[in-house]
Amino acid sequence: MRQNRIEPGDISLQSTAEEIRASYPADTRIAFVSGNFNVLHPGHMRLLKFARDVADVLVVGLRPDGTTGVSVPGEARLESVCSMSIVGKAVLLTESASDFVSRLRPDFVVKGKEFEQRYNPEEAAVTAYGGKLIFSSGESSFASVDILNRDSATDFSTINKSHAFSDRHGFGIPSLLEVLRSLSGMRVMVIGDVIVDDYIACDAIGMSQEDPTIVVTPIQTSTFVGGAGVVACHARNLGAETRLFTIFGEDETAAYARAELTAGGIEVHGFHDETRPTTRKQRFRALNKTLLRVNHLRQHAISREIEKRMLEQIEAAMSTTDLLMFADFNYGCLPQTLVDSICAVAESHGVTMTADSQASSQLSDISRFKRMALVTPTEREVRLALHDTASGLAVLANELCRKADAKNVIITLGSEGMLVHGRLDNGEYMTDRLQALNTAPKDVAGAGDSLFTATSMALCSGADIWHGAYLGAVAAACQVSRVGNSPLKASDIIREIELPDE
């Protein structure tokens, strides 16, 4: 059963209203909207968005089957309304909306502007307990938000599996299911920078008349935990027992990230640093394109005192760890002295180590992570680490393996896929290319994190680099088929592996 849905057959209408009220803090402001909702159209969405904006929670009441004007069964209408993220609760009414209002006692009852000059039976009920009846049809700009909501779903139609790669390495794609199953119960430790990502859906108003600037109106914000946080969530969703070691500022962003991670089943070891905010990145989007990114962060290294406390807790947890993943975004969480100390402890316990060190708007050096089972840099990150702008990709991969003493290297190439440089059983290296499996990505944010997580866990489970790279490629293809860096679902990977080729 959906969390934002109450089935009318489960409880009486009186209890429904009481349960809704009891499920939120006493000071929560509730807005209530009722209607037929046979087919959700932009007018409905604007009205519901307006109602949600005036309160903390939106409750929607659907008129019962058999009511004049109702042409779609209640079950289908409930399913449609509940699919909207702005709806807090939805209920199929069994009596009049005004009677339900008397029981629920919402702070606001919202109706379309066209009802303002008509008789409204809810008015007496609202007036009786001191609520407010509001008439508004919402803003026409809300139409763009529905696009964002639809794009949050995984679209498998743009994913094309490559049999040439698996054939070259002697495995069938269905065998990846065995690898995926072997990840369950793995004990994973993730260390790195947590990032909170805001996707701000906007309507583009036009060009400013004062200066050549695009003007947008923010409509809705969707927030995700990214960075090392989403790596930990990926690992948890793939079946691992997951610990996360990270740095937080002393702010509301930290409280949000900690709550989300804990709710996702992550054991969070967060160390507060009063000298920095919790890293937050905002993406302003309109018409399925990102217009602007704004980063709120500091990049200085953590203090020696915090470094010491982190190392003590990491050492204590290492004996119950199978895989250690460095998710480094170069915002100060992993100074070299800490990395070296952690690696020494992990090696003494025989823990598999992998690393990803991102350099999108900052400098990085992936080669500073020594003796990793896997590193997954972009081409730019490899060239930064090697100070080499001229050599070919195969040469770069081989040189990075030598410099970092890495067992396997995957150089990610965006829409061109990836270059896999792996050590064979005889100690020699082989290089191969795997094309990008998603031909029409919606949002590339998070592709590298999902690839890194799935491939690292596959290698730790005993799979070879070719199985691991392909599993990572499928994970990345699923991740970029939706907007927003939300945690990967194992069910998405399973479904894609099992889907027959067209």
C-alpha positions as CSV (number, residue, x, y, z in Angstrom):
1,M,0.0,0.0,0.0
2,R,1.3,3.5,-0.8
3,Q,2.2,5.6,2.2
4,N,0.2,8.6,0.9
5,R,-2.9,6.6,0.4
6,I,-5.7,5.5,2.7
7,E,-8.0,2.8,1.4
8,P,-11.7,3.5,2.4
9,G,-12.3,-0.2,3.1
10,D,-9.6,-0.3,5.8
11,I,-11.1,2.1,8.3
12,S,-14.3,4.1,8.9
13,L,-14.5,7.6,7.5
14,Q,-14.3,9.1,11.1
15,S,-11.1,7.1,11.7
16,T,-9.8,8.2,8.4
17,A,-9.9,11.8,9.3
18,E,-8.5,11.1,12.7
19,E,-5.7,9.0,11.3
20,I,-4.7,11.7,8.9
21,R,-4.5,14.3,11.6
22,A,-2.7,11.9,14.0
23,S,-0.1,11.1,11.3
24,Y,1.3,14.7,11.4
25,P,2.5,17.0,14.2
26,A,-0.2,19.1,15.8
27,D,1.0,22.3,14.2
28,T,0.9,20.9,10.7
29,R,-1.1,23.0,8.3
30,I,-3.4,20.9,6.1
31,A,-5.0,21.9,2.9
32,F,-7.9,19.9,1.5
33,V,-9.1,19.6,-2.1
34,S,-12.0,17.4,-3.3
35,G,-13.3,16.5,-6.8
36,N,-13.9,13.8,-9.3
37,F,-10.4,13.6,-10.8
38,N,-11.4,11.3,-13.6
39,V,-8.4,12.2,-15.6
40,L,-5.6,14.4,-14.2
41,H,-5.1,17.4,-16.5
42,P,-2.9,20.5,-16.1
43,G,-5.8,22.4,-14.5
44,H,-6.0,19.8,-11.7
45,M,-2.2,20.0,-11.3
46,R,-2.1,23.7,-11.0
47,L,-4.9,23.7,-8.4
48,L,-3.3,20.9,-6.3
49,K,0.1,22.7,-6.5
50,F,-1.5,25.9,-5.2
51,A,-3.2,24.0,-2.4
52,R,0.1,22.3,-1.4
53,D,1.9,25.7,-1.4
54,V,-0.5,27.3,1.1
55,A,-0.1,24.4,3.6
56,D,2.4,21.8,4.9
57,V,0.3,18.8,3.7
58,L,-2.2,18.3,0.9
59,V,-5.1,15.9,1.4
60,V,-7.3,15.0,-1.6
61,G,-10.8,13.6,-1.3
62,L,-12.2,11.8,-4.3
63,R,-16.0,11.7,-4.8
64,P,-17.3,8.1,-4.6
65,D,-18.2,6.0,-7.6
66,G,-21.8,6.6,-8.8
67,T,-21.6,10.3,-8.1
68,T,-22.8,12.5,-11.0
69,G,-19.8,13.3,-13.2
70,V,-17.7,10.4,-12.0
71,S,-16.8,8.2,-15.0
72,V,-13.6,6.4,-13.9
73,P,-13.5,3.7,-11.1
74,G,-12.3,5.0,-7.7
75,E,-9.3,2.6,-7.6
76,A,-7.9,4.0,-10.9
77,R,-8.5,7.6,-9.7
78,L,-6.8,7.0,-6.4
79,E,-3.8,5.5,-8.2
80,S,-3.6,8.5,-10.5
81,V,-3.8,11.1,-7.7
82,C,-1.4,9.2,-5.4
83,S,1.2,9.2,-8.2
84,M,1.7,13.0,-7.6
85,S,4.5,13.6,-5.1
86,I,2.8,16.8,-3.8
87,V,-0.2,14.8,-2.5
88,G,0.2,13.8,1.2
89,K,-2.9,11.7,1.6
90,A,-5.7,10.7,-0.7
91,V,-9.0,9.0,0.3
92,L,-12.1,7.8,-1.6
93,L,-14.9,9.6,0.2
94,T,-18.0,7.7,1.3
95,E,-20.0,10.9,2.2
96,S,-20.1,14.5,1.3
97,A,-17.0,16.6,1.1
98,S,-18.4,19.0,3.7
99,D,-19.0,16.2,6.2
100,F,-15.5,15.0,5.7
101,V,-14.2,18.5,6.2
102,S,-16.0,18.7,9.5
103,R,-14.2,15.6,10.7
104,L,-10.7,16.4,9.2
105,R,-10.8,20.1,10.2
106,P,-8.2,21.2,7.6
107,D,-6.7,24.7,7.9
108,F,-7.6,25.4,4.3
109,V,-10.2,24.1,1.9
110,V,-9.2,25.0,-1.7
111,K,-11.6,25.2,-4.6
112,G,-11.2,26.5,-8.2
113,K,-11.8,30.1,-8.9
114,E,-15.0,29.3,-10.8
115,F,-16.7,28.3,-7.5
116,E,-16.2,31.7,-5.8
117,Q,-19.6,33.1,-6.9
118,R,-21.4,29.8,-6.4
119,Y,-23.0,28.1,-3.3
120,N,-20.3,26.1,-1.5
121,P,-21.6,23.6,1.1
122,E,-18.1,23.4,2.7
123,E,-18.2,27.0,3.8
124,A,-20.4,26.4,6.8
125,A,-18.2,23.5,8.0
126,V,-15.0,25.5,7.5
127,T,-16.4,28.6,9.3
128,A,-17.6,26.4,12.2
129,Y,-14.1,25.5,13.4
130,G,-12.2,28.6,12.1
131,G,-10.7,27.3,9.0
132,K,-10.4,29.2,5.7
133,L,-12.0,28.6,2.3
134,I,-9.8,29.7,-0.6
135,F,-10.6,30.1,-4.3
136,S,-7.8,29.8,-6.8
137,S,-7.1,27.8,-9.9
138,G,-3.3,28.0,-9.4
139,E,-0.6,29.3,-11.7
140,S,-0.4,28.2,-15.3
141,S,3.4,27.8,-14.9
142,F,2.9,24.5,-13.0
143,A,2.7,22.6,-16.3
144,S,6.5,22.3,-16.3
145,V,6.6,20.5,-13.0
146,D,4.6,17.5,-14.3
147,I,7.4,17.0,-16.7
148,L,9.9,16.7,-13.9
149,N,7.6,14.2,-12.0
150,R,7.3,12.0,-15.1
151,D,11.0,12.1,-15.7
152,S,11.8,10.7,-12.3
153,A,10.6,7.3,-13.5
154,T,13.0,4.9,-15.1
155,D,12.6,4.6,-18.8
156,F,13.9,1.3,-20.1
157,S,13.0,2.0,-23.7
158,T,16.3,3.9,-24.3
159,I,18.6,1.1,-22.9
160,N,20.2,-1.2,-25.4
161,K,22.3,-4.2,-24.2
162,S,25.6,-4.9,-25.9
163,H,26.2,-8.6,-26.6
164,A,29.5,-8.0,-28.4
165,F,31.3,-7.1,-25.2
166,S,29.9,-10.1,-23.2
167,D,30.6,-12.4,-26.1
168,R,34.2,-11.3,-26.3
169,H,34.7,-12.2,-22.6
170,G,32.7,-15.4,-22.6
171,F,29.7,-14.8,-20.5
172,G,26.0,-14.4,-21.1
173,I,24.2,-11.3,-19.9
174,P,21.7,-13.4,-17.8
175,S,24.8,-14.6,-15.7
176,L,24.9,-11.1,-14.3
177,L,21.9,-12.1,-12.2
178,E,24.1,-14.5,-10.3
179,V,26.6,-11.7,-9.6
180,L,23.8,-9.4,-8.4
181,R,22.5,-12.1,-6.0
182,S,26.0,-12.6,-4.6
183,L,26.1,-9.0,-3.4
184,S,23.5,-9.6,-0.7
185,G,24.9,-9.4,2.8
186,M,28.2,-7.8,1.8
187,R,29.6,-5.4,4.4
188,V,30.5,-2.1,2.8
189,M,32.2,1.0,4.2
190,V,31.9,4.2,2.2
191,I,34.1,7.2,3.0
192,G,33.8,10.6,1.4
193,D,31.9,13.9,0.9
194,V,28.1,13.9,1.2
195,I,26.3,16.3,-1.1
196,V,22.7,17.4,-1.0
197,D,21.4,18.1,-4.5
198,D,18.4,20.4,-5.2
199,Y,16.6,20.1,-8.6
200,I,14.6,23.3,-8.9
201,A,12.0,23.1,-11.7
202,C,11.4,26.5,-13.3
203,D,9.4,28.1,-16.0
204,A,11.4,30.3,-18.3
205,I,9.6,33.6,-18.4
206,G,11.8,35.2,-21.0
207,M,14.6,37.8,-21.4
208,S,15.0,40.6,-19.0
209,Q,14.4,44.0,-20.5
210,E,17.1,45.6,-18.3
211,D,20.0,43.3,-19.3
212,P,20.6,40.2,-21.5
213,T,19.6,37.7,-18.7
214,I,17.2,34.8,-18.9
215,V,14.4,35.1,-16.3
216,V,12.9,32.0,-14.7
217,T,10.3,31.4,-12.0
218,P,11.0,28.5,-9.5
219,I,8.0,26.2,-9.3
220,Q,9.1,23.1,-7.4
221,T,12.2,21.7,-5.7
222,S,13.1,18.1,-5.5
223,T,16.0,17.2,-3.1
224,F,18.3,14.2,-3.2
225,V,21.3,13.0,-1.1
226,G,24.3,12.7,-3.4
227,G,28.0,12.3,-3.3
228,A,29.3,9.6,-1.0
229,G,25.7,9.5,0.4
230,V,24.2,8.2,-2.8
231,V,27.0,5.7,-3.2
232,A,26.2,4.3,0.3
233,C,22.5,4.2,-0.7
234,H,23.3,2.4,-4.0
235,A,25.3,-0.2,-2.0
236,R,22.4,-0.6,0.5
237,N,19.9,-1.1,-2.2
238,L,22.0,-3.7,-3.9
239,G,21.9,-5.7,-0.7
240,A,24.9,-4.6,1.4
241,E,25.1,-3.7,5.1
242,T,26.4,-0.2,4.7
243,R,28.4,2.2,6.9
244,L,29.1,5.8,5.8
245,F,31.9,8.0,7.2
246,T,31.5,11.7,6.2
247,I,31.7,15.3,7.2
248,F,28.7,17.6,7.9
249,G,28.4,21.2,8.7
250,E,26.3,22.3,11.6
251,D,23.1,23.2,9.7
252,E,19.7,22.0,8.5
253,T,21.2,20.5,5.4
254,A,23.2,18.1,7.6
255,A,20.0,17.2,9.6
256,Y,18.2,16.5,6.3
257,A,21.0,14.3,4.9
258,R,21.4,12.3,8.1
259,A,17.7,11.7,8.4
260,E,17.4,10.5,4.8
261,L,20.4,8.3,5.0
262,T,19.3,6.7,8.3
263,A,15.8,6.1,6.8
264,G,17.5,4.4,3.9
265,G,19.1,1.9,6.3
266,I,22.6,3.4,6.3
267,E,24.7,3.4,9.5
268,V,25.9,7.1,9.5
269,H,29.1,8.2,11.1
270,G,28.9,12.0,10.5
271,F,31.6,14.3,11.9
272,H,30.5,17.9,12.3
273,D,32.9,20.6,11.1
274,E,31.9,24.1,12.2
275,T,34.1,25.7,9.6
276,R,32.1,24.6,6.6
277,P,28.5,24.2,5.5
278,T,27.2,20.8,4.5
279,T,27.8,20.7,0.7
280,R,24.7,21.6,-1.2
281,K,24.3,21.9,-5.0
282,Q,21.4,23.5,-6.8
283,R,20.4,22.8,-10.4
284,F,17.9,25.2,-11.9
285,R,16.1,23.4,-14.7
286,A,13.5,24.4,-17.4
287,L,12.2,22.5,-20.4
288,N,14.3,19.4,-19.4
289,K,17.6,21.4,-19.5
290,T,19.8,22.6,-16.6
291,L,20.2,26.4,-16.9
292,L,22.4,27.1,-13.9
293,R,24.2,25.3,-11.1
294,V,24.9,26.9,-7.8
295,N,27.3,25.3,-5.3
296,H,27.3,26.0,-1.6
297,L,30.6,24.5,-0.2
298,R,34.1,24.8,1.2
299,Q,37.0,22.8,0.0
300,H,39.6,23.1,2.7
301,A,40.8,19.9,4.5
302,I,39.3,18.8,7.7
303,S,41.3,19.5,10.9
304,R,43.8,17.0,12.4
305,E,41.4,16.6,15.4
306,I,38.5,15.5,13.2
307,E,40.8,13.4,11.1
308,K,42.0,11.5,14.3
309,R,38.4,10.9,15.4
310,M,37.4,9.6,12.0
311,L,40.3,7.2,11.8
312,E,39.6,5.8,15.3
313,Q,36.0,4.9,14.3
314,I,37.1,3.6,10.9
315,E,39.7,1.3,12.5
316,A,37.1,0.0,14.9
317,A,34.8,-0.9,12.1
318,M,37.3,-2.4,9.7
319,S,37.3,-5.9,11.1
320,T,33.6,-6.2,10.0
321,T,34.1,-4.8,6.5
322,D,34.4,-6.6,3.2
323,L,34.6,-3.6,0.8
324,L,36.0,-0.1,1.4
325,M,34.9,2.5,-1.2
326,F,36.5,6.0,-1.3
327,A,33.9,8.3,-2.8
328,D,36.1,11.4,-3.0
329,F,34.6,14.7,-4.3
330,N,37.6,16.8,-3.2
331,Y,35.8,19.0,-0.7
332,G,38.2,18.3,2.2
333,C,36.9,15.0,3.7
334,L,39.8,12.9,2.6
335,P,43.2,14.6,3.2
336,Q,46.2,12.5,2.0
337,T,47.4,11.6,5.6
338,L,43.9,10.2,6.4
339,V,43.7,8.2,3.1
340,D,47.2,6.6,3.7
341,S,46.3,5.7,7.3
342,I,42.9,4.2,6.2
343,C,44.5,2.2,3.4
344,A,47.1,0.7,5.8
345,V,44.4,-0.4,8.2
346,A,42.2,-1.9,5.4
347,E,45.2,-3.8,3.9
348,S,46.0,-5.3,7.3
349,H,42.5,-6.7,7.5
350,G,42.4,-7.9,3.9
351,V,39.6,-5.5,2.9
352,T,39.0,-4.9,-0.9
353,M,39.5,-1.2,-1.7
354,T,38.2,0.9,-4.6
355,A,38.2,4.6,-5.3
356,D,36.5,7.3,-7.3
357,S,37.9,10.9,-7.1
358,Q,35.8,13.4,-9.0
359,A,37.0,16.6,-10.6
360,S,34.2,18.4,-12.3
361,S,34.8,22.0,-11.0
362,Q,37.8,21.2,-8.8
363,L,41.2,19.5,-9.1
364,S,41.8,16.0,-8.1
365,D,44.4,13.2,-8.4
366,I,43.0,9.7,-8.6
367,S,46.5,8.2,-8.4
368,R,46.8,9.3,-4.8
369,F,44.6,6.2,-3.9
370,K,47.2,3.4,-4.0
371,R,46.7,-0.4,-4.5
372,M,43.0,-0.2,-5.3
373,A,41.1,-3.1,-6.8
374,L,39.4,-0.5,-9.0
375,V,39.5,3.2,-9.9
376,T,36.9,4.8,-12.1
377,P,38.1,8.2,-13.3
378,T,36.8,10.2,-16.3
379,E,39.2,10.9,-19.1
380,R,39.8,14.5,-17.7
381,E,40.6,13.1,-14.3
382,V,43.1,10.6,-15.7
383,R,44.9,13.4,-17.7
384,L,44.9,15.6,-14.6
385,A,46.5,12.8,-12.5
386,L,49.1,12.0,-15.1
387,H,49.7,15.6,-16.4
388,D,49.2,14.1,-19.9
389,T,47.1,15.8,-22.5
390,A,48.4,14.0,-25.5
391,S,48.5,10.2,-25.0
392,G,45.8,7.8,-26.1
393,L,43.3,6.3,-23.7
394,A,44.9,2.8,-23.6
395,V,48.3,4.4,-22.7
396,L,46.7,6.5,-20.0
397,A,44.9,3.5,-18.5
398,N,48.1,1.5,-18.4
399,E,50.1,4.4,-16.9
400,L,47.5,5.1,-14.2
401,C,47.7,1.4,-13.3
402,R,51.4,1.7,-12.9
403,K,51.4,5.0,-11.0
404,A,48.6,4.0,-8.6
405,D,49.4,0.3,-8.5
406,A,45.8,-0.3,-9.4
407,K,44.5,-3.7,-10.3
408,N,41.7,-2.4,-12.7
409,V,40.9,0.9,-14.3
410,I,37.7,2.0,-15.9
411,I,37.9,5.3,-17.8
412,T,34.4,6.7,-18.2
413,L,33.7,8.5,-21.5
414,G,30.2,9.9,-21.1
415,S,28.1,9.2,-24.2
416,E,31.0,7.1,-25.7
417,G,30.8,4.5,-22.9
418,M,33.9,3.4,-21.1
419,L,37.4,2.0,-21.5
420,V,38.0,-1.1,-19.3
421,H,41.7,-1.9,-18.5
422,G,41.7,-5.1,-16.4
423,R,44.3,-7.4,-15.0
424,L,44.0,-11.0,-16.2
425,D,44.7,-14.1,-14.2
426,N,48.2,-14.4,-15.7
427,G,49.1,-10.9,-14.5
428,E,48.9,-9.2,-17.9
429,Y,46.5,-6.5,-18.8
430,M,43.8,-6.4,-21.4
431,T,42.0,-3.2,-22.6
432,D,38.4,-3.2,-24.1
433,R,35.7,-0.7,-24.7
434,L,32.1,-1.0,-23.6
435,Q,29.6,1.4,-25.3
436,A,27.1,3.4,-23.4
437,L,24.0,1.3,-23.0
438,N,21.5,4.2,-22.7
439,T,21.1,6.0,-26.0
440,A,19.0,8.9,-24.7
441,P,19.9,9.8,-21.1
442,K,17.6,12.2,-19.2
443,D,20.1,13.3,-16.5
444,V,23.7,12.2,-16.4
445,A,24.2,13.2,-12.8
446,G,25.0,10.1,-10.7
447,A,26.0,7.8,-13.6
448,G,29.5,7.5,-12.3
449,D,28.4,6.8,-8.7
450,S,26.1,3.9,-9.8
451,L,28.8,2.5,-12.1
452,F,31.4,2.8,-9.3
453,T,29.2,1.1,-6.7
454,A,27.9,-1.8,-8.8
455,T,31.4,-2.7,-10.3
456,S,33.2,-2.4,-6.9
457,M,30.7,-4.7,-5.2
458,A,30.9,-7.2,-8.1
459,L,34.7,-7.3,-7.9
460,C,34.5,-7.8,-4.1
461,S,32.1,-10.7,-4.6
462,G,34.6,-12.5,-6.8
463,A,33.4,-11.5,-10.2
464,D,36.0,-10.6,-12.9
465,I,36.3,-7.0,-14.2
466,W,34.4,-7.8,-17.4
467,H,31.3,-9.0,-15.5
468,G,31.7,-6.1,-13.0
469,A,32.1,-3.5,-15.8
470,Y,29.0,-4.7,-17.6
471,L,26.9,-4.8,-14.4
472,G,28.2,-1.2,-13.7
473,A,27.2,-0.2,-17.2
474,V,23.6,-1.5,-16.7
475,A,23.4,0.3,-13.4
476,A,24.5,3.6,-15.0
477,A,22.1,3.1,-17.9
478,C,19.2,2.7,-15.4
479,Q,20.4,5.7,-13.4
480,V,20.5,8.2,-16.2
481,S,17.1,7.1,-17.6
482,R,15.4,9.4,-15.0
483,V,15.9,12.9,-13.6
484,G,17.4,13.2,-10.2
485,N,20.2,11.4,-8.4
486,S,18.0,9.0,-6.4
487,P,19.3,5.7,-5.2
488,L,19.5,2.8,-7.7
489,K,17.1,0.0,-7.3
490,A,18.2,-3.6,-7.7
491,S,14.8,-4.4,-9.2
492,D,15.6,-1.9,-12.1
493,I,18.8,-3.8,-12.9
494,I,17.1,-7.1,-12.6
495,R,14.3,-6.0,-14.9
496,E,16.8,-4.6,-17.5
497,I,18.9,-7.8,-17.5
498,E,15.8,-10.0,-17.9
499,L,14.2,-7.8,-20.6
500,P,14.4,-9.6,-24.0
501,D,16.3,-7.8,-26.8
502,E,14.1,-6.2,-29.4
